[in-house]
Amino acid sequence: MLSVHYIQKGLLFHKPLHSIDTLLQKLRDSLAITLVHFYPLAGRFSSQTTENPKSYSVFVDCNNSPGAGFIYATSDLCLADIVGPKYVPLIVHSLFDHHRAVNHDGHTMSLLSVQVTELVDGIFIGLSMNHAMGDGTSFWKFFKSWSEIFQAEESNKNGDLCLKNPPVLQRYIPQGYGPLFRLSYSHPDEFIRPYDSPILKERIFCFSSETIRTLKAKINKVCGTTSISSFQSLTAVIWRCITRARNLPLEQETSCRLSADYRARMYPPLPKDYLGNCVSAVRTAAKAGELMENDIGWAALKVHQVVAEQTSEKVSQMIEKWLKSPFIYHIDRLFEPMSVMMGSSPRFDKYGSEFGMGKALTLRSGYAHKFDGKVTAYPGREGGGSIDLEVCLVPEFMEALESDEEFMTLV
């Protein structure tokens, strides 16, 4: 993950009635306590290199570090400026620290940084976390833990600020390997490839719990099964509709990837609170003509099958292959043009972090990891199985998707 961006996600709240200075102090204090539990995130990267043989290793130095970042900013933006426009405005990117930073920059930049932006009538809490330190599960685990400690400080004055489910910091290292993994490079210029996003339209599409339930039932009935999940059903729809919006040649292959969490799929399983990266982008593919000629159940089965194939044996094989020939992820090499990538998960409790301000109005993300065909899944604010999708497409394809009847009747 050293050559891709930090994870950047944030929550938008109504401005609290009490003073901003009080809120900021409580946020800082609770952040400091949370970092005691997640202390690697307060460190910095350090490297070891050798020339003969050529090798490069990165580790976290928790001793020689100025700590995590905390920024207070002000803006003349209003809540309506963020939630009102049809497309997510680019100004949202400024609500996060570490803009365009890649994870290798953790040698000089904080591994975790919070930016609290005071709007005219709201508060935005933007969190940037080094993706080499953890995946989406780890990211939202930290966010929720910080809120839990904030709330505990509000109600508990006796200093008992233990987490109900603390993170598991012990690193997973396969037998016979480690503790350092040596990459066959001598300088970061050999494997760091900065990525610039194209000009994109970004829009949040909301799907009600009733729509999701109906879609799942319909697809399972068509396929004669009960095993296709709500998210797999919705993924099949978005893959098919984006492919149609692109008007691809019938013989052109198009792929669909989903982020798969491997914690529970490994044997023995890793703890669900494991702090680190335990995720992969699993892939299925089809010719554009096949997607269009077959019904939605055909696409949903392909999506379901590739997820079901992620057994402990397959995960072990993937890890073993990487250990024998380590590689660095690069967005422009991993994701083919005209593909769809379903990132994050609607299962994460993203609205569970309240910081004494009640339930957030909405979620937003920064510049990181955005390209044509990137879709990020959030739980819907209404709960109950509703799902919001943050869709990034070049303007031409976004316009075509918005004219797609199959897709828009579900929105």
DRENMARLUM-556278 format. One record per residue: residue number from 1; x, y, z of N, C-alpha, C in turn; residue in three letters. Coordinates in steps of 0.2 Angstrom, whole numbers. Layout:
N
REC    n    nxx    nyy    nzz   caxx   cayy   cazz    cxx    cyy    czz  res
REC  NUM      X      Y      Z      X      Y      Z      X      Y      Z  ala
...
***
This chain:
411
REC    n    nxx    nyy    nzz   caxx   cayy   cazz    cxx    cyy    czz  res
REC    1      4     -6      0      0      0      0      4      6      0  met
REC    2     11      6      0     15     12      0     14     17     -5  leu
REC    3     12     15    -11     12     20    -16      5     22    -18  ser
REC    4      0     20    -14     -7     23    -14     -9     28     -9  val
REC    5    -14     32     -9    -16     37     -5    -18     35      2  his
REC    6    -18     40      6    -21     39     13    -28     38     12  tyr
REC    7    -31     34     17    -39     34     17    -41     41     20  ile
REC    8    -46     44     17    -49     50     19    -56     50     19  gln
REC    9    -59     50     25    -66     49     26    -68     54     31  lys
REC   10    -74     57     31    -76     62     36    -84     62     37  gly
REC   11    -86     65     43    -92     66     45    -94     73     45  leu
REC   12   -100     75     43   -103     82     43   -109     82     49  leu
REC   13   -108     87     53   -113     88     59   -116     95     59  phe
REC   14   -121     95     62   -124    102     64   -119    105     69  his
REC   15   -119    112     69   -114    115     74   -117    114     81  lys
REC   16   -113    112     86   -116    111     93   -118    118     96  pro
REC   17   -122    118    101   -124    124    104   -119    127    109  leu
REC   18   -114    122    112   -109    125    116   -103    127    112  his
REC   19    -98    130    115    -93    134    112    -89    129    108  ser
REC   20    -86    132    102    -81    128     98    -75    126    102  ile
REC   21    -73    131    106    -66    129    110    -67    123    114  asp
REC   22    -73    123    117    -74    117    122    -74    111    118  thr
REC   23    -78    111    112    -78    105    108    -71    103    105  leu
REC   24    -67    108    103    -60    106    101    -56    103    106  leu
REC   25    -56    106    113    -52    103    118    -54     96    120  gln
REC   26    -61     95    119    -63     88    121    -61     83    115  lys
REC   27    -61     85    109    -59     81    103    -51     80    104  leu
REC   28    -47     85    106    -40     84    107    -39     79    112  arg
REC   29    -42     80    118    -41     76    124    -43     68    122  asp
REC   30    -48     67    119    -51     61    118    -46     57    113  ser
REC   31    -44     61    108    -40     59    103    -33     56    106  leu
REC   32    -30     60    110    -24     58    114    -25     51    117  ala
REC   33    -31     51    121    -32     44    124    -33     39    120  ile
REC   34    -37     40    114    -38     35    109    -31     32    106  thr
REC   35    -26     37    105    -20     35    102    -16     31    107  leu
REC   36    -17     31    114    -14     26    118    -16     19    116  val
REC   37    -22     18    114    -24     11    112    -22      9    105  his
REC   38    -21     15    101    -19     14     94    -12     17     93  phe
REC   39     -8     15     97     -1     19     98      3     19     91  tyr
REC   40      3     14     87      6     14     81      4     20     76  pro
REC   41     -2     22     77     -4     27     72     -1     34     74  leu
REC   42      2     34     80      6     41     82     13     40     80  ala
REC   43     15     35     77     22     35     75     24     38     68  gly
REC   44     29     36     65     32     38     59     35     32     56  arg
REC   45     35     32     49     39     26     45     46     28     46  phe
REC   46     50     22     46     57     22     45     59     17     41  ser
REC   47     65     17     37     67     12     32     74      9     34  ser
REC   48     75      3     32     81      0     31     83     -2     24  gln
REC   49     89     -1     22     90     -3     15     97     -6     15  thr
REC   50     98    -11     10    104    -14      9    105    -13      1  thr
REC   51    112    -13     -1    113    -13     -8    115    -20    -11  glu
REC   52    118    -25     -7    120    -31     -9    118    -37     -4  asn
REC   53    112    -40     -5    108    -39    -10    103    -33     -9  pro
REC   54    100    -30    -15     96    -25    -15     90    -26    -11  lys
REC   55     89    -22     -5     82    -23     -2     80    -16      2  ser
REC   56     74    -16      3     71    -10      6     65    -12     11  tyr
REC   57     66    -10     17     61    -12     22     58     -6     25  ser
REC   58     52     -6     27     48     -1     30     45     -3     37  val
REC   59     46      1     42     43     -1     49     41      5     52  phe
REC   60     37      4     58     34     10     61     39     11     67  val
REC   61     41     18     68     45     20     73     41     24     78  asp
REC   62     39     21     84     34     24     89     38     28     94  cys
REC   63     45     28     94     49     32     99     51     39     96  asn
REC   64     53     39     90     55     46     87     50     49     82  asn
REC   65     45     51     86     39     54     82     36     59     85  ser
REC   66     34     65     82     30     70     85     23     69     86  pro
REC   67     20     63     84     13     61     85      9     62     79  gly
REC   68      2     61     81     -3     62     76     -4     69     75  ala
REC   69     -8     71     69    -10     78     68    -17     80     70  gly
REC   70    -17     86     72    -24     89     74    -24     96     71  phe
REC   71    -29     97     67    -29    104     63    -36    107     65  ile
REC   72    -36    113     66    -43    116     67    -43    122     61  tyr
REC   73    -48    121     57    -49    126     51    -56    129     52  ala
REC   74    -56    135     48    -63    138     48    -64    139     40  thr
REC   75    -71    140     39    -73    140     32    -79    144     32  ser
REC   76    -80    148     26    -87    152     26    -92    147     22  asp
REC   77    -91    141     21    -95    136     18   -101    135     23  leu
REC   78   -107    134     21   -113    131     25   -114    124     23  cys
REC   79   -118    121     28   -120    114     27   -123    113     20  leu
REC   80   -127    118     18   -130    117     11   -125    117      5  ala
REC   81   -120    120      6   -115    120      1   -112    113      0  asp
REC   82   -112    109      5   -109    102      4   -114     97      2  ile
REC   83   -120     98      6   -125     92      4   -130     94     -1  val
REC   84   -130    101     -3   -135    103     -8   -134    102    -15  gly
REC   85   -128    103    -18   -126    102    -25   -128     95    -27  pro
REC   86   -130     94    -33   -131     87    -36   -124     83    -36  lys
REC   87   -119     87    -38   -112     83    -38   -108     86    -32  tyr
REC   88   -104     81    -29   -100     83    -23    -95     88    -25  val
REC   89    -95     94    -22    -90    100    -24    -83     98    -23  pro
REC   90    -79    100    -27    -71     99    -26    -69    102    -19  leu
REC   91    -72    107    -17    -70    111    -11    -70    106     -5  ile
REC   92    -74    100     -5    -74     95      0    -67     92      1  val
REC   93    -63     92     -4    -56     89     -4    -52     93      1  his
REC   94    -53    100      2    -50    104      7    -51    103     14  ser
REC   95    -56     99     15    -58     97     22    -54     92     25  leu
REC   96    -49     89     22    -45     84     24    -37     86     24  phe
REC   97    -33     84     28    -26     85     28    -23     79     24  asp
REC   98    -17     80     22    -13     75     18    -16     74     11  his
REC   99    -18     80      8    -21     80      1    -15     77     -4  his
REC  100    -17     72     -7    -13     69    -13     -7     65    -10  arg
REC  101     -6     65     -3     -1     61      0     -1     54     -2  ala
REC  102      5     51     -3      5     43     -3      7     41      3  val
REC  103      6     34      4      7     32     11     15     32     13  asn
REC  104     19     31      8     26     31      9     28     38     12  his
REC  105     24     43     11     25     50     14     25     50     22  asp
REC  106     23     44     25     22     43     32     29     43     35  gly
REC  107     35     43     31     41     45     34     42     52     37  his
REC  108     39     56     34     39     63     36     32     66     38  thr
REC  109     27     63     36     20     66     38     17     61     43  met
REC  110     13     64     47      9     60     52      5     54     49  ser
REC  111      5     48     52      2     42     50     -6     43     50  leu
REC  112     -8     48     55    -15     49     56    -16     57     57  leu
REC  113    -20     60     54    -22     67     55    -29     68     55  ser
REC  114    -31     72     59    -38     75     60    -38     82     58  val
REC  115    -43     84     54    -45     91     52    -52     92     54  gln
REC  116    -53     97     59    -59     99     61    -61    106     58  val
REC  117    -65    106     54    -67    112     50    -74    115     53  thr
REC  118    -73    121     55    -79    125     57    -82    128     52  glu
REC  119    -88    126     50    -92    129     44    -97    135     48  leu
REC  120   -100    138     44   -105    143     46   -110    140     51  val
REC  121   -113    135     49   -118    131     53   -117    124     54  asp
REC  122   -110    122     54   -109    115     55   -102    114     57  gly
REC  123   -100    107     58    -93    105     59    -92     99     55  ile
REC  124    -86     99     52    -84     93     48    -78     90     51  phe
REC  125    -78     84     53    -72     80     55    -69     76     50  ile
REC  126    -64     78     47    -61     74     42    -55     70     45  gly
REC  127    -55     63     43    -49     59     46    -45     56     40  leu
REC  128    -39     57     41    -34     54     35    -30     49     39  ser
REC  129    -30     43     37    -26     38     40    -22     34     34  met
REC  130    -15     33     36    -11     30     32    -13     23     30  asn
REC  131    -14     21     23    -17     15     21    -13      9     22  his
REC  132     -6     10     23     -1      5     24     -2      3     31  ala
REC  133     -5      7     36     -7      5     43    -13      1     44  met
REC  134    -18      2     39    -24     -2     40    -29     -1     35  gly
REC  135    -34     -5     34    -39     -5     29    -45     -1     32  asp
REC  136    -51     -2     28    -57      2     30    -59     -1     37  gly
REC  137    -59     -7     38    -61    -10     44    -57     -7     50  thr
REC  138    -50     -6     49    -46     -3     54    -48      5     55  ser
REC  139    -49      8     49    -51     15     49    -57     17     53  phe
REC  140    -62     13     52    -69     14     55    -68     12     62  trp
REC  141    -64      7     64    -63      5     71    -60     11     75  lys
REC  142    -55     14     72    -52     20     75    -57     25     76  phe
REC  143    -61     27     71    -66     32     71    -71     31     77  phe
REC  144    -74     25     77    -79     23     82    -76     23     89  lys
REC  145    -69     21     90    -66     21     96    -65     28     99  ser
REC  146    -63     32     95    -62     39     97    -69     42     99  trp
REC  147    -74     41     95    -80     43     98    -83     40    104  ser
REC  148    -81     34    105    -83     30    111    -79     33    117  glu
REC  149    -73     35    116    -69     38    122    -72     45    123  ile
REC  150    -73     49    118    -76     56    118    -82     55    123  phe
REC  151    -87     51    121    -93     50    124    -92     48    132  gln
REC  152    -87     44    133    -86     41    140    -83     47    144  ala
REC  153    -79     51    141    -76     57    145    -82     62    147  glu
REC  154    -87     62    142    -93     67    144    -97     64    150  glu
REC  155    -97     57    150   -102     55    155    -98     52    161  ser
REC  156    -92     50    161    -88     47    166    -82     51    168  asn
REC  157    -82     53    174    -77     58    177    -72     54    181  lys
REC  158    -72     48    181    -68     44    186    -61     42    182  asn
REC  159    -61     43    176    -55     42    172    -55     35    169  gly
REC  160    -60     31    170    -60     24    167    -62     24    160  asp
REC  161    -57     25    155    -59     26    148    -56     20    144  leu
REC  162    -57     14    146    -56      8    143    -61      7    137  cys
REC  163    -58      4    131    -62      3    126    -66     -4    127  leu
REC  164    -72     -5    125    -76    -11    125    -72    -16    121  lys
REC  165    -70    -14    115    -67    -19    111    -60    -16    108  asn
REC  166    -55    -16    112    -48    -13    110    -46    -16    103  pro
REC  167    -42    -12    100    -39    -15     94    -34    -21     95  pro
REC  168    -33    -25     91    -28    -31     91    -22    -28     87  val
REC  169    -16    -27     91    -10    -24     88     -5    -29     86  leu
REC  170     -6    -35     88      0    -40     86     -1    -41     79  gln
REC  171      5    -40     75      5    -41     68      4    -48     66  arg
REC  172      0    -49     61      0    -56     58      6    -57     53  tyr
REC  173     10    -62     55     16    -63     51     16    -71     50  ile
REC  174     16    -73     44     16    -80     42     22    -84     45  pro
REC  175     21    -90     47     27    -94     50     32    -94     45  gln
REC  176     38    -93     47     44    -93     43     46    -87     40  gly
REC  177     42    -81     41     44    -75     38     44    -70     43  tyr
REC  178     47    -64     41     47    -58     45     53    -58     50  gly
REC  179     53    -53     55     48    -48     56     47    -43     51  pro
REC  180     53    -42     47     53    -37     42     53    -40     35  leu
REC  181     49    -37     30     48    -40     24     52    -36     19  phe
REC  182     56    -39     15     61    -35     11     59    -35      4  arg
REC  183     58    -29      2     57    -27     -5     63    -27     -9  leu
REC  184     63    -29    -15     69    -29    -19     71    -23    -23  ser
REC  185     71    -17    -19     72    -11    -21     78     -7    -17  tyr
REC  186     81     -2    -20     86      1    -16     84      8    -14  ser
REC  187     79     11    -18     76     18    -17     69     18    -18  his
REC  188     65     23    -15     58     23    -16     56     25    -23  pro
REC  189     60     29    -26     59     31    -33     58     25    -38  asp
REC  190     60     19    -36     59     13    -40     52     10    -39  glu
REC  191     48     12    -34     42      9    -33     36     14    -31  phe
REC  192     38     20    -30     33     25    -29     30     29    -35  ile
REC  193     24     28    -37     21     31    -43     15     35    -41  arg
REC  194     16     42    -40     11     46    -39      5     46    -44  pro
REC  195     -1     46    -41     -7     45    -46    -11     52    -46  tyr
REC  196    -13     54    -52    -17     60    -52    -24     58    -55  asp
REC  197    -29     60    -52    -36     58    -54    -38     62    -60  ser
REC  198    -41     59    -65    -44     63    -70    -50     67    -68  pro
REC  199    -52     72    -72    -58     76    -71    -64     71    -70  ile
REC  200    -67     71    -64    -73     67    -63    -79     71    -60  leu
REC  201    -84     68    -61    -91     69    -58    -92     64    -52  lys
REC  202    -93     67    -46    -94     63    -41   -101     64    -38  glu
REC  203   -105     59    -37   -112     60    -35   -114     54    -30  arg
REC  204   -118     56    -25   -120     51    -20   -127     49    -22  ile
REC  205   -128     42    -23   -134     39    -25   -137     35    -19  phe
REC  206   -143     37    -17   -146     33    -11   -151     28    -13  cys
REC  207   -151     22     -9   -155     17    -11   -158     15     -4  phe
REC  208   -165     15     -4   -169     14      2   -168      7      4  ser
REC  209   -170      5     11   -169     -2     13   -174     -6      9  ser
REC  210   -180     -3      8   -185     -7      4   -183     -8     -3  glu
REC  211   -180     -4     -6   -177     -5    -13   -172    -11    -13  thr
REC  212   -168    -10     -8   -162    -15     -7   -165    -22     -6  ile
REC  213   -170    -23     -1   -173    -29      0   -177    -32     -6  arg
REC  214   -181    -28    -10   -184    -30    -16   -179    -32    -21  thr
REC  215   -174    -28    -22   -169    -30    -27   -166    -37    -25  leu
REC  216   -164    -38    -19   -161    -44    -17   -165    -50    -18  lys
REC  217   -172    -49    -16   -177    -55    -17   -178    -56    -24  ala
REC  218   -178    -51    -28   -179    -52    -36   -174    -56    -39  lys
REC  219   -167    -54    -37   -162    -57    -40   -161    -64    -38  ile
REC  220   -162    -66    -31   -161    -73    -29   -167    -77    -32  asn
REC  221   -173    -74    -33   -178    -78    -36   -176    -80    -43  lys
REC  222   -174    -75    -47   -172    -76    -54   -166    -82    -54  val
REC  223   -162    -82    -49   -156    -86    -49   -157    -93    -46  cys
REC  224   -163    -93    -43   -165   -100    -39   -161   -101    -33  gly
REC  225   -159    -96    -29   -155    -96    -23   -157    -92    -18  thr
REC  226   -154    -92    -12   -155    -87     -7   -149    -84     -4  thr
REC  227   -143    -86     -8   -137    -84     -5   -134    -78     -8  ser
REC  228   -137    -74    -13   -134    -68    -15   -136    -63    -11  ile
REC  229   -131    -59     -8   -132    -54     -3   -135    -47     -6  ser
REC  230   -137    -43     -2   -139    -36     -4   -134    -33     -8  ser
REC  231   -128    -32     -5   -123    -29     -8   -120    -32    -15  phe
REC  232   -120    -38    -15   -119    -42    -21   -124    -40    -27  gln
REC  233   -130    -40    -25   -135    -38    -29   -135    -31    -32  ser
REC  234   -133    -26    -28   -132    -19    -30   -126    -18    -34  leu
REC  235   -121    -22    -32   -115    -22    -36   -116    -24    -43  thr
REC  236   -120    -29    -44   -122    -32    -51   -125    -26    -55  ala
REC  237   -130    -23    -52   -133    -17    -55   -129    -12    -57  val
REC  238   -124    -10    -53   -120     -4    -54   -115     -6    -60  ile
REC  239   -112    -12    -59   -108    -15    -65   -111    -15    -71  trp
REC  240   -117    -17    -72   -121    -18    -78   -122    -11    -81  arg
REC  241   -125     -6    -76   -127      0    -79   -121      5    -81  cys
REC  242   -116      5    -77   -110      9    -79   -107      6    -85  ile
REC  243   -107      0    -86   -105     -3    -93   -109     -1    -98  thr
REC  244   -116     -1    -97   -120      2   -103   -119      9   -104  arg
REC  245   -118     13    -99   -117     20    -99   -111     22   -103  ala
REC  246   -106     17   -103   -100     18   -107   -100     16   -114  arg
REC  247   -106     13   -116   -107     11   -123   -101      7   -126  asn
REC  248    -99      2   -122    -93     -2   -124    -94     -6   -130  leu
REC  249    -89     -8   -134    -90    -13   -139    -92    -20   -136  pro
REC  250    -96    -23   -139    -99    -29   -136    -93    -34   -135  leu
REC  251    -88    -34   -138    -82    -39   -137    -77    -37   -132  glu
REC  252    -78    -31   -129    -73    -28   -125    -74    -31   -118  gln
REC  253    -69    -33   -114    -70    -36   -108    -70    -30   -103  glu
REC  254    -74    -31    -98    -75    -26    -92    -75    -30    -86  thr
REC  255    -71    -27    -81    -71    -31    -75    -74    -27    -69  ser
REC  256    -76    -31    -64    -79    -28    -58    -75    -31    -52  cys
REC  257    -73    -26    -47    -69    -29    -41    -73    -26    -35  arg
REC  258    -72    -30    -30    -75    -29    -23    -70    -29    -18  leu
REC  259    -70    -25    -13    -65    -26     -7    -68    -31     -3  ser
REC  260    -64    -36     -2    -65    -42      2    -61    -42      9  ala
REC  261    -64    -42     14    -61    -43     21    -59    -50     22  asp
REC  262    -53    -51     24    -51    -58     24    -50    -61     32  tyr
REC  263    -52    -56     36    -51    -58     44    -54    -65     45  arg
REC  264    -61    -65     44    -65    -71     45    -64    -77     41  ala
REC  265    -60    -75     35    -60    -80     30    -53    -84     31  arg
REC  266    -49    -82     35    -42    -85     36    -43    -91     41  met
REC  267    -38    -96     41    -38   -101     46    -32   -102     49  tyr
REC  268    -31   -101     56    -37    -98     60    -39    -91     58  pro
REC  269    -45    -89     60    -47    -82     58    -43    -77     62  pro
REC  270    -42    -71     59    -39    -66     63    -45    -63     67  leu
REC  271    -43    -60     73    -48    -56     76    -51    -51     72  pro
REC  272    -58    -50     73    -62    -44     70    -59    -37     71  lys
REC  273    -56    -37     77    -53    -30     79    -45    -30     77  asp
REC  274    -43    -34     73    -36    -34     70    -35    -27     67  tyr
REC  275    -29    -24     69    -27    -17     66    -22    -18     61  leu
REC  276    -24    -17     54    -19    -18     49    -23    -19     42  gly
REC  277    -20    -21     37    -23    -23     31    -24    -30     30  asn
REC  278    -30    -32     29    -32    -39     28    -38    -39     23  cys
REC  279    -36    -36     17    -41    -35     12    -38    -36      5  val
REC  280    -42    -37      1    -40    -38     -6    -46    -36    -11  ser
REC  281    -44    -34    -17    -49    -32    -22    -50    -38    -26  ala
REC  282    -56    -42    -25    -57    -48    -29    -60    -46    -35  val
REC  283    -59    -50    -41    -61    -48    -47    -65    -53    -51  arg
REC  284    -70    -51    -54    -74    -55    -59    -74    -51    -66  thr
REC  285    -75    -54    -71    -75    -51    -78    -80    -54    -83  ala
REC  286    -82    -50    -88    -86    -52    -93    -85    -48    -99  ala
REC  287    -87    -50   -105    -88    -46   -111    -94    -41   -110  lys
REC  288    -93    -35   -112    -99    -30   -112   -105    -33   -115  ala
REC  289   -104    -37   -120   -110    -40   -124   -114    -45   -119  gly
REC  290   -110    -49   -115   -113    -54   -111   -117    -50   -105  glu
REC  291   -114    -45   -103   -118    -41    -97   -124    -39   -100  leu
REC  292   -124    -36   -106   -130    -33   -108   -135    -38   -111  met
REC  293   -133    -44   -113   -138    -49   -116   -141    -53   -111  glu
REC  294   -138    -54   -105   -140    -58   -100   -144    -54    -95  asn
REC  295   -148    -57    -91   -152    -53    -86   -147    -51    -80  asp
REC  296   -150    -47    -75   -146    -45    -70   -144    -51    -65  ile
REC  297   -148    -56    -65   -146    -62    -61   -140    -65    -63  gly
REC  298   -138    -65    -70   -132    -68    -72   -126    -64    -70  trp
REC  299   -126    -57    -70   -121    -53    -67   -120    -54    -59  ala
REC  300   -126    -55    -56   -126    -56    -49   -122    -62    -47  ala
REC  301   -124    -67    -51   -121    -74    -49   -113    -74    -50  leu
REC  302   -111    -70    -55   -104    -69    -56   -100    -66    -50  lys
REC  303   -104    -61    -48   -101    -57    -42   -101    -61    -36  val
REC  304   -107    -65    -35   -107    -69    -29   -102    -75    -29  his
REC  305   -101    -78    -35    -96    -83    -36    -89    -81    -34  gln
REC  306    -87    -75    -36    -80    -73    -35    -79    -72    -27  val
REC  307    -84    -70    -24    -84    -68    -17    -84    -75    -13  val
REC  308    -88    -80    -15    -88    -86    -12    -82    -90    -13  ala
REC  309    -78    -89    -18    -72    -92    -19    -66    -91    -14  glu
REC  310    -67    -85    -11    -62    -83     -6    -62    -87      0  gln
REC  311    -60    -93     -1    -59    -98      5    -52    -97      9  thr
REC  312    -51   -100     14    -45    -99     18    -39   -102     14  ser
REC  313    -40   -107     10    -35   -110      6    -33   -105      0  glu
REC  314    -38   -102     -3    -36    -97     -8    -33    -91     -5  lys
REC  315    -35    -89      1    -32    -83      4    -24    -85      6  val
REC  316    -23    -91      8    -16    -93     10    -12    -93      4  ser
REC  317    -15    -95     -2    -11    -96     -8     -9    -89    -10  gln
REC  318    -14    -84    -10    -13    -77    -12     -7    -74     -7  met
REC  319     -7    -75     -1     -2    -73      4      5    -76      2  ile
REC  320      5    -82      1     11    -86     -1     14    -83     -7  glu
REC  321     10    -82    -12     12    -79    -19     15    -72    -18  lys
REC  322     12    -68    -13     15    -61    -12     21    -62     -9  trp
REC  323     22    -66     -4     28    -67      0     34    -69     -4  leu
REC  324     33    -73     -9     38    -76    -14     40    -70    -19  lys
REC  325     35    -66    -20     36    -61    -25     32    -54    -23  ser
REC  326     35    -51    -18     31    -45    -16     30    -39    -21  pro
REC  327     25    -36    -21     24    -31    -26     20    -25    -22  phe
REC  328     20    -19    -25     17    -13    -23     11    -11    -27  ile
REC  329      6    -10    -24     -1     -8    -27      0     -1    -31  tyr
REC  330     -2     -1    -37     -2      6    -41     -9      6    -44  his
REC  331    -13     11    -43    -19     12    -45    -20     11    -53  ile
REC  332    -15     14    -56    -16     14    -64    -14      7    -66  asp
REC  333    -11      3    -62     -9     -4    -65    -14     -9    -62  arg
REC  334    -17     -8    -56    -21    -13    -53    -28    -13    -57  leu
REC  335    -31     -7    -58    -38     -7    -61    -37     -5    -68  phe
REC  336    -40    -10    -72    -41     -9    -79    -45     -3    -81  glu
REC  337    -44      0    -87    -48      5    -89    -55      2    -90  pro
REC  338    -61      6    -90    -67      3    -91    -69     -2    -86  met
REC  339    -66     -2    -80    -68     -7    -75    -72     -3    -69  ser
REC  340    -75     -7    -65    -79     -4    -59    -76     -7    -53  val
REC  341    -74     -3    -48    -72     -5    -42    -76     -3    -36  met
REC  342    -79     -8    -32    -83     -6    -27    -79     -6    -20  met
REC  343    -78      0    -18    -74      0    -12    -78      1     -5  gly
REC  344    -74      0      0    -77      1      7    -83     -4      8  ser
REC  345    -87     -3     13    -93     -8     14    -99     -4     18  ser
REC  346   -105     -6     16   -111     -3     20   -112     -6     27  pro
REC  347   -107    -11     28   -108    -14     35   -104    -10     40  arg
REC  348   -100     -6     38    -96     -2     43   -101      3     47  phe
REC  349   -100      3     53   -104      8     57   -102     15     57  asp
REC  350   -103     18     51   -100     24     50   -104     30     53  lys
REC  351   -110     29     54   -114     34     58   -114     33     65  tyr
REC  352   -110     28     68   -110     27     75   -105     32     79  gly
REC  353   -102     36     75    -97     41     78   -101     48     79  ser
REC  354   -102     50     85   -106     56     86   -103     62     89  glu
REC  355    -98     60     94    -94     66     97    -99     71    100  phe
REC  356   -104     68    103   -108     73    107   -113     78    103  gly
REC  357   -112     77     96   -116     81     92   -122     78     88  met
REC  358   -124     72     91   -129     68     87   -127     65     81  gly
REC  359   -131     61     78   -130     58     72   -127     62     66  lys
REC  360   -122     61     62   -120     65     57   -125     66     52  ala
REC  361   -125     71     48   -129     72     42   -128     68     36  leu
REC  362   -121     67     35   -119     64     29   -111     62     30  thr
REC  363   -109     58     25   -102     56     25    -99     59     18  leu
REC  364    -93     61     19    -89     63     12    -82     61     13  arg
REC  365    -79     60      7    -72     58      6    -68     63      3  ser
REC  366    -61     62      3    -57     67      1    -55     65     -7  gly
REC  367    -49     67     -9    -46     66    -15    -44     59    -17  tyr
REC  368    -43     55    -11    -39     49    -12    -43     43    -16  ala
REC  369    -39     40    -20    -42     33    -23    -48     35    -28  his
REC  370    -48     40    -31    -54     41    -36    -51     41    -43  lys
REC  371    -55     37    -47    -54     36    -54    -61     34    -57  phe
REC  372    -61     34    -64    -67     33    -67    -69     26    -66  asp
REC  373    -75     25    -63    -77     18    -61    -76     16    -54  gly
REC  374    -74     21    -50    -73     20    -42    -80     21    -39  lys
REC  375    -82     16    -35    -89     17    -32    -87     15    -24  val
REC  376    -89     20    -20    -88     19    -13    -95     18     -9  thr
REC  377    -95     12     -5   -102     11     -2   -102     13      5  ala
REC  378   -107     16      7   -109     19     14   -115     16     16  tyr
REC  379   -116     15     23   -123     13     25   -127     19     24  pro
REC  380   -134     19     22   -138     24     22   -139     27     29  gly
REC  381   -141     34     29   -142     37     36   -148     34     39  arg
REC  382   -153     32     35   -159     30     38   -158     23     41  glu
REC  383   -153     19     40   -151     13     43   -156      8     40  gly
REC  384   -157      2     43   -161     -3     41   -159     -7     35  gly
REC  385   -153     -6     33   -151    -10     27   -150     -5     21  gly
REC  386   -152      1     21   -151      6     16   -144      7     14  ser
REC  387   -142      9      8   -136     10      6   -135     16      1  ile
REC  388   -130     20      3   -128     25     -2   -121     23     -5  asp
REC  389   -121     25    -12   -115     24    -16   -113     31    -18  leu
REC  390   -106     32    -17   -102     37    -20    -99     35    -26  glu
REC  391   -102     38    -32   -100     35    -39    -96     41    -42  val
REC  392    -90     39    -44    -85     43    -48    -85     41    -55  cys
REC  393    -86     45    -60    -86     44    -67    -84     50    -71  leu
REC  394    -81     49    -77    -79     55    -81    -86     58    -83  val
REC  395    -87     65    -84    -93     68    -85    -97     65    -90  pro
REC  396    -95     62    -96    -98     59   -101   -102     53    -99  glu
REC  397    -99     49    -95   -102     43    -92   -107     44    -87  phe
REC  398   -105     49    -83   -110     51    -77   -117     53    -80  met
REC  399   -116     57    -86   -122     59    -89   -126     53    -92  glu
REC  400   -123     49    -95   -126     43    -97   -129     38    -92  ala
REC  401   -126     38    -86   -128     34    -81   -135     37    -78  leu
REC  402   -135     44    -77   -141     47    -75   -147     47    -80  glu
REC  403   -146     44    -86   -151     43    -91   -153     36    -91  ser
REC  404   -150     32    -87   -151     25    -87   -157     23    -83  asp
REC  405   -162     21    -86   -169     19    -83   -168     14    -78  glu
REC  406   -165      8    -79   -164      3    -74   -161      5    -68  glu
REC  407   -156     10    -69   -152     12    -63   -156     17    -59  phe
REC  408   -159     22    -62   -162     28    -59   -169     26    -56  met
REC  409   -172     21    -58   -178     19    -55   -177     16    -48  thr
REC  410   -171     14    -47   -169     11    -40   -167     17    -35  leu
REC  411   -165     22    -38   -162     28    -34   -167     32    -30  val
***
